[in-house]
Amino acid sequence: MAEPWLSADQVAAHLGVTKDTVYAWIADKGMPAHKIGRLWKFQASEVDEWVRGGGASIVARDS
């Protein structure tokens, strides 16, 4: 059985963040997402792998 596609709201709830954070991570940190028409769709397995790989980590910047 194929893995279901999740909405931005569902991914935000899955990760415990806001939907705005999800959109920022797509734009700024390369969060795995697929745009279908006007909607972003996600596979939980891809998102979980991205998080485990440090994709959502805060990168320290030199001042």
N, C-alpha and C positions, 0 to 999 in steps of 0.2 A: 504494500500500500504506500502510495506517495505521501510525502510529508506535506501537511497543509500550509498554505501561504498565510502569513500573519500581516495584520495592518500595523500602522505606526502606533496606534493606541495599544494594541496587544503587545507589541515589542516593548513599549515604554513600561507597561505593567509588568511584563516578564523580567525586565531589568531593574525595576524600581526607580525609574527616572521619569522626567516629564517628556511629553511628545516634542517639545521645543529642543530638548537635549538630544533626542534621537535625530531630528533634522540637522542640528549643528554637527553631530558626529558624522552624518552622511557627507556634509559639505567639507568639514575640516579634517576629519580623521579617517576617511575612507571606509566607513562602516558598510558592510556588504548589504546592498539593497537593490531592488529591481523596480524601475519605474514602468508602470503599466497605465498608459493614458496619463491622467493627472495624479494617480495614486502611487505611493511607494508601497511595495510588498517585500516581505522578508521571509527567509527560512530560518527557523530557530536554531538549527544546527550550524548554519553559517555564522549567525550572530554570536552564538556561544563560543565557537572556535575563535572568532575575532576578539572577543573579550578575553578568553584564556591566553591568547597570543599577545596581550597587552595593548590592543587597539584603543581601549578607552582610557588608557593611562594618561596622567597629566605629565607632560614633559617639562622638566625644569629648564628655564631659559637663563642664559647669562645676561646680567644687567649691565 
